Amino acid sequence: MRILAILLGGAVFLAGCQSNPPPPPEPAPIDINNVLLAPGFLAHAASSDQFEIQSSQLALQASANPAVRNFANMLIADHTRMSQTMMATAQSAGITPPPPTLLPEQQAALDQLRAAGTGPNFDMAYRQAQITAHQQALGLMQNYAASGDVPALRTVAQQAIPTIQMHLNQAQMLNVAPPPPPLPPGPSSRGERG
């Protein structure tokens, strides 16, 4: 019996020595609203690029205006390239880039653009959407280039600024005709003499 108690006590002692350490604390959730930290910056930059690409693809379907179509083709090419460069830089810096999805603000702007229809109505809405989107993208890139947390991404943001500024200037000068005014109501049949 004594041997059994010694063995049992030794087993309890050894079990106490082999206890697992507590698991490491969970990492803090990523705040994508802080655009000066890489995860937030990458999420907003990716969403911005996706808006430019998707809205411009929509322009190729909804507009017959050659100026709008040429501008849309340029945006698709430039923002595809900029997005690829940004994601490759993030990966080389050891950061997993977010999937290229639209954040709610860009999704709402794209939905509003879809609702604009086609022709001159679409062209006016597209021009205004591009001005707004490029003003926001320019601010995002300038702020991150000045104060972002990852040097390689700061460099990419700095390199994107001239292209985004050029897009903004071209959007502001984009030649779109306003939609025709509504036709005045025709003469009413009441009170007319024949």
N, C-alpha and C positions, 0 to 999 in steps of 0.2 A: 504494500500500500504506500509505503514511504517513497519507493522508487517511482510509483505512478504520480505522486504529488510533485516530485522533483521534475519528472518529464513534463508534466502539465505546466508547471511554473516556467520551465525553460521554453516551452512552446509559446506561452503567452509573452514572455520576454522577447523572443525572436520575432514574433508577430508585430510587437510594438516597434521594433527596429526597422521592420520592412514596410511600415505604413507609407502610403503614397503622399507626396507633398500636395498641397492644395493646387487646383488647376490655376493657370495664369489668369489674370483678370481679362475680361472681354475687352477688345479694343473699343475705343470711343467711337460712336457712330460718326460717319462722315457727314459733314455739314456742307452740302453742295451750294448753299447760299453764300459761303465765304469764298469769293472769287479771287482772293489773294493766296489761297492755298490750292495746290495742284488739283485735288479732286473736284473742287467747285469750279475752278477755272476751266478744266477739261470738259466738265459737263456742260457749262455754258457755251464754250467755244464750239463743241460738237453740235449742240442744239442750234446755234447760230448758223453754222455751215449747212446743216440739214435743212434749215428753213430756206436759205438762199438756193440750195439745189432743188428742193421740192417745189418752191414757189416759182422758180424759173422753168422747171419742167411743165408746170401748169400753164405758164405764160406761152410756151410753145404750142400748147393745145388751144388756148383761149384767145390768142391775139393774132391778128393778121398784119399788125403794124411791123414793118421791117426793122425799125429802130428798136422796138421792144424785143423782137425775136433775136436780134444780134446781141443786145445787152444780156438777154437771158442765157444765150449760149456762152458768152464770156463768163458770166457768173457761175454757171455749172462747171466749166473747166477750172476756173481759178479756185473756187471753194472746194472742189473735189481734191485738187492738189494741196491746198492749204490744210485740209482735214487730214489727208494722208501724212503730210509732214508732221503735223502736231501729234498724231497718234504714234508714229514711228519714234519721235523724240521722247515721248512719254515712256514707251517701252524700253528704249535704250537707257533711260534714267531709272529703270526699275519700277515704274509705276504702271499699274494695269489701267489702261484707258477705259472709260465707260463706253457702253454700246452707243452707237450714234442714233440717239432718239431725240425727239422734240420735247422740250420742257413745256409746261402748260401755257406759258405766255406765247411761245412761238407756234404752238398747236392752235391756239385761238386766232392768231394772226393769219395762219394758213387757212383755217376754216372760214374766216371772214373774206379772204381773197377768193376762195372757191365760190362763195355766195355772190360775188360781184358779177358773175355771169361771163359774158364774152364781149368782144369789140371794145369800143371806147370806154364803156363803164369799167371793164376789166383793166384796161391800160392805165387809167387814172388811179385805180386802187393799187395796182402793181407798183406804179411809180412811187406812190406815197408809202407803201409797205417797205420798199427798198430803201427809201430815205431813212425811215425810222429804224429799220433793222441795221443799216450800216452805221448810223449814229451810235446805236447801242454797242455794236461790235467794235467800233473804233474806241469807245470809252473802255470797254473790257480789255482790249489789247494794250492800250496806253497805260492803264492802271497796273496790269500784271507786269508789263515790261519794266515799270518803275519800281514796283514793290512786291512782286511775286516771290514765292518761296523756293522755286527750283530754277537754278541758273540757266539750264539748257532750255527750259520752257520760256523763260524771260527772253532769251535770244530769239526764239521762234516767234513770240508775240511781237517783238520789236521789228522783225523782218516782215510781218504781216501788215503792219501799220500803213506803209505806202500803198499797198494794193487796195486795202479797205478804203483809204482816203480817196483813191482814184475812183473806186466804185461809187462812193458817196457823191463825188463831184459829177460823175456821169449820170447818176440817178436824178440829181437835181436839174440837169440840163436835158433829160430825156424828153424828146418831142412827142408828146401825146396830145391828141385833140380831145377837148372836153366832149362829153356825150351831147347829142343834140337836145335842145330844150323840148319839153313835151308840147305836143300840138295843142293849140287852144281848142276849147270845146266848140263843136260845130253849132250852127244855128239850131235853136230848138224848134220843134214843130208847133209848140204852143204859141199862140198869138200871131202866127204868120198868116198872111192872106195870100191866096193863090190865084 
